[in-house]
Amino acid sequence: MSQKFVLRPEEEPTEQSALVSSSGSQPQYQEQETPQHQQAASQSKSEPATPSVSEKSSIIPKSKSHDDFGRLRQSLRRVPILHKLDPGDGVKSAVVLMGLFMICLALVVIEGAQHLQEAAWWAVCLVIVFSLLIVATYLIIIAHEQNNAFLTFQIPLVPLIPSLSMLVNIFLMLSLTRLTWLRLIIWIAIGLLVYFVYGINHSNENLTARQAYGPMVEYKGDAALPQTTISGMKEEVKEQQPARKDEGLYQ
């Protein structure tokens, strides 16, 4: 039902009539809808504030501290040899050993492919031994606490994906021909020679560094002190406190 309001020419509309007309023409908005800021306020009161995903990732778990990063996990603190190492040293050693074992495994698989096809016992044993050593070093890595204090950039499934990336890249590099490696060595030698002979002395970075670290104060005037004045300068050291009588310094 729509309501009509007619204003007589001799009567002026009052504030009360204006309120009545507005309330009568829009009854449904006042009863069913509420302002958006009131809805947001009611939702903020009813729902507790929860940190966002980025805030959660940047907060260190309460069960860990900065001292635990790089150390063995709490349940593995009594593992022999590893518990004596400093934080991070165990992981570094495991990564280096993993790389060496991966190189050995790749050499056995690539160079001894024919022996593996013939099922030679020594080739199969080498593959099994190096594979077990790689798994052992991987277990050593995951036995240590990760530094997850500031997760600005992180790939998933660490350290599984980095380990697989090492293995794949090592296989790809060792699959190259000897001529490719010879070309690589030659071009690296040429690049280093050009850099150390010419580039390092003529680079913009080096020139900027020389200008930036020049003399702090430099006098370019014409005045010069005579040598007699300079030689006549003597340093006079004054005592902070007067001498005492028991030292016999004054009579």
C-alpha positions as CSV (number, residue, x, y, z in Angstrom):
1,M,0.0,0.0,0.0
2,S,1.4,3.3,-1.0
3,Q,0.6,6.4,0.9
4,K,0.1,9.9,-0.6
5,F,0.6,13.1,1.2
6,V,-0.9,16.4,0.0
7,L,0.3,19.7,1.3
8,R,-2.1,22.5,1.4
9,P,-0.8,25.8,0.0
10,E,-1.7,27.8,3.1
11,E,0.1,25.4,5.4
12,E,3.9,24.9,5.6
13,P,5.2,21.4,6.2
14,T,6.6,21.0,9.7
15,E,9.3,18.7,10.9
16,Q,6.8,16.3,12.4
17,S,4.9,15.9,9.1
18,A,8.2,15.3,7.3
19,L,9.2,12.6,9.8
20,V,5.8,11.0,9.4
21,S,6.0,11.0,5.6
22,S,9.4,9.5,5.6
23,S,8.4,6.8,8.0
24,G,5.3,6.0,6.1
25,S,6.9,5.9,2.6
26,Q,9.8,3.6,3.6
27,P,8.7,1.3,6.3
28,Q,10.4,-1.8,4.9
29,Y,14.0,-0.4,5.0
30,Q,13.7,0.6,8.6
31,E,12.4,-2.7,9.8
32,Q,14.4,-5.2,7.7
33,E,17.7,-3.5,6.8
34,T,20.4,-2.2,9.1
35,P,23.4,0.0,8.2
36,Q,26.5,-1.7,7.1
37,H,28.7,-0.2,9.9
38,Q,26.3,-1.6,12.5
39,Q,26.5,-5.1,10.9
40,A,30.3,-4.9,10.9
41,A,30.3,-3.8,14.5
42,S,28.0,-6.7,15.5
43,Q,30.1,-9.2,13.6
44,S,33.3,-8.0,15.2
45,K,31.7,-8.3,18.7
46,S,30.3,-11.8,18.0
47,E,33.4,-13.2,16.3
48,P,36.8,-13.1,18.1
49,A,39.7,-11.6,16.2
50,T,41.9,-14.2,14.6
51,P,45.3,-13.6,13.1
52,S,45.6,-13.8,9.3
53,V,47.6,-16.4,7.5
54,S,50.6,-14.1,7.1
55,E,50.5,-13.3,10.8
56,K,50.3,-16.9,11.8
57,S,53.3,-17.8,9.6
58,S,55.4,-15.1,11.1
59,I,54.8,-16.1,14.7
60,I,57.2,-18.5,16.3
61,P,55.4,-21.5,18.0
62,K,55.5,-21.3,21.7
63,S,57.1,-24.7,22.1
64,K,60.2,-23.5,20.1
65,S,62.8,-20.8,20.6
66,H,65.6,-19.4,18.6
67,D,68.0,-21.6,20.5
68,D,66.3,-24.7,19.2
69,F,66.8,-23.9,15.5
70,G,69.5,-26.1,14.0
71,R,69.5,-28.5,16.9
72,L,68.3,-32.0,17.2
73,R,64.6,-32.5,17.9
74,Q,63.7,-32.9,21.6
75,S,63.1,-36.7,21.2
76,L,66.5,-37.2,19.5
77,R,68.8,-35.2,21.7
78,R,70.6,-38.4,22.8
79,V,71.7,-39.6,19.4
80,P,75.4,-40.3,19.5
81,I,77.9,-38.0,17.7
82,L,75.1,-35.7,16.5
83,H,74.3,-34.3,19.9
84,K,77.9,-33.0,20.3
85,L,77.7,-30.8,17.2
86,D,76.9,-27.1,17.3
87,P,73.6,-25.9,15.9
88,G,73.5,-26.1,12.1
89,D,76.8,-28.1,11.8
90,G,75.0,-31.4,11.6
91,V,72.7,-30.2,8.7
92,K,75.7,-28.7,6.8
93,S,77.7,-31.9,7.1
94,A,74.7,-33.9,6.0
95,V,74.1,-31.8,2.9
96,V,77.7,-32.0,1.8
97,L,77.8,-35.8,2.3
98,M,74.4,-36.1,0.5
99,G,75.8,-34.2,-2.5
100,L,78.9,-36.5,-2.6
101,F,76.8,-39.7,-2.3
102,M,74.5,-38.4,-5.1
103,I,77.6,-37.8,-7.4
104,C,78.8,-41.4,-6.7
105,L,75.4,-42.8,-7.3
106,A,75.0,-40.9,-10.6
107,L,78.5,-42.0,-11.8
108,V,77.7,-45.7,-11.0
109,V,74.3,-45.5,-12.8
110,I,75.5,-43.5,-15.9
111,E,79.0,-45.0,-16.4
112,G,78.0,-48.5,-15.2
113,A,74.7,-48.7,-17.0
114,Q,75.8,-51.7,-19.0
115,H,76.9,-53.6,-15.9
116,L,73.6,-52.8,-14.3
117,Q,71.7,-54.2,-17.2
118,E,73.8,-57.4,-16.9
119,A,73.0,-57.4,-13.1
120,A,76.6,-57.3,-12.0
121,W,76.6,-57.9,-8.3
122,W,79.2,-55.1,-7.5
123,A,77.2,-52.5,-9.5
124,V,74.0,-53.4,-7.8
125,C,75.6,-53.4,-4.4
126,L,77.1,-49.9,-5.0
127,V,73.7,-48.6,-6.1
128,I,72.1,-50.0,-2.9
129,V,74.9,-48.7,-0.6
130,F,74.9,-45.1,-2.0
131,S,71.1,-45.0,-2.0
132,L,71.0,-46.0,1.7
133,L,73.7,-43.4,2.5
134,I,71.6,-40.7,0.8
135,V,68.5,-41.8,2.8
136,A,70.6,-41.7,6.0
137,T,71.8,-38.2,5.3
138,Y,68.3,-37.1,4.6
139,L,67.1,-38.5,7.9
140,I,69.9,-36.6,9.6
141,I,68.6,-33.4,8.1
142,I,64.9,-33.9,9.1
143,A,66.1,-34.8,12.6
144,H,67.0,-31.2,13.2
145,E,64.6,-28.3,13.9
146,Q,64.0,-25.9,11.0
147,N,64.3,-22.2,11.3
148,N,60.6,-21.1,10.8
149,A,60.8,-17.8,12.6
150,F,60.4,-15.6,9.4
151,L,58.7,-17.4,6.6
152,T,59.1,-14.7,3.9
153,F,59.7,-17.3,1.2
154,Q,59.5,-21.0,1.5
155,I,58.8,-23.9,-0.8
156,P,56.7,-26.8,0.3
157,L,58.0,-30.2,1.5
158,V,61.4,-29.1,2.8
159,P,63.9,-30.8,2.6
160,L,62.3,-33.4,0.3
161,I,62.0,-31.2,-2.8
162,P,65.5,-29.6,-2.4
163,S,67.0,-33.1,-2.1
164,L,65.3,-34.3,-5.2
165,S,66.4,-31.2,-7.0
166,M,70.0,-31.9,-6.1
167,L,69.7,-35.5,-7.4
168,V,68.1,-34.5,-10.7
169,N,70.6,-31.7,-11.4
170,I,73.5,-33.9,-10.6
171,F,72.3,-36.6,-13.0
172,L,71.7,-33.9,-15.7
173,M,75.2,-32.5,-15.2
174,L,77.0,-35.8,-15.3
175,S,75.0,-36.8,-18.4
176,L,76.8,-34.1,-20.4
177,T,79.5,-35.1,-22.8
178,R,83.2,-34.5,-22.1
179,L,83.4,-32.0,-24.9
180,T,80.7,-29.9,-23.2
181,W,82.6,-29.9,-19.9
182,L,85.8,-28.9,-21.8
183,R,84.0,-26.0,-23.4
184,L,82.6,-24.9,-20.0
185,I,86.1,-25.0,-18.4
186,I,87.6,-23.0,-21.2
187,W,85.0,-20.3,-21.2
188,I,85.1,-20.0,-17.4
189,A,88.9,-19.6,-17.6
190,I,88.5,-16.8,-20.3
191,G,85.8,-15.1,-18.2
192,L,87.9,-15.1,-15.1
193,L,91.0,-13.8,-16.9
194,V,89.1,-10.9,-18.5
195,Y,87.5,-10.0,-15.1
196,F,90.7,-10.0,-13.0
197,V,92.9,-8.3,-15.7
198,Y,90.5,-5.6,-16.9
199,G,87.0,-5.7,-15.4
200,I,87.8,-5.5,-11.7
201,N,89.9,-2.3,-12.2
202,H,87.6,-0.6,-14.7
203,S,84.2,-1.4,-13.2
204,N,81.8,1.4,-12.3
205,E,81.4,-0.2,-8.8
206,N,85.1,0.0,-8.2
207,L,85.3,3.6,-9.4
208,T,82.4,4.6,-7.2
209,A,84.0,2.9,-4.2
210,R,87.2,4.8,-4.7
211,Q,85.5,8.1,-4.9
212,A,83.2,7.4,-1.9
213,Y,86.1,6.4,0.4
214,G,88.4,9.3,-0.4
215,P,89.8,11.8,2.2
216,M,87.1,13.1,4.5
217,V,88.6,16.7,4.8
218,E,91.0,18.2,2.3
219,Y,92.4,21.7,2.4
220,K,93.1,23.3,-0.9
221,G,94.1,26.8,0.3
222,D,97.4,28.7,-0.3
223,A,98.3,29.2,3.4
224,A,101.2,27.2,4.7
225,L,102.8,27.1,8.1
226,P,106.5,27.6,8.4
227,Q,108.7,24.7,9.6
228,T,109.8,26.8,12.6
229,T,106.2,27.1,13.8
230,I,105.6,23.4,13.5
231,S,108.8,22.5,15.2
232,G,108.1,25.0,18.0
233,M,104.8,23.3,18.9
234,K,105.1,21.3,22.1
235,E,102.5,19.3,23.8
236,E,101.7,20.5,27.3
237,V,100.0,18.0,29.6
238,K,98.3,19.3,32.7
239,E,97.4,17.2,35.7
240,Q,93.8,16.9,36.5
241,Q,94.4,17.1,40.3
242,P,97.2,18.9,42.3
243,A,100.1,16.8,43.4
244,R,100.0,15.5,47.0
245,K,102.6,16.3,49.6
246,D,103.4,12.6,50.3
247,E,104.6,12.2,46.7
248,G,107.2,15.0,47.2
249,L,106.2,16.9,44.1
250,Y,106.0,20.3,45.8
251,Q,107.9,21.7,48.7
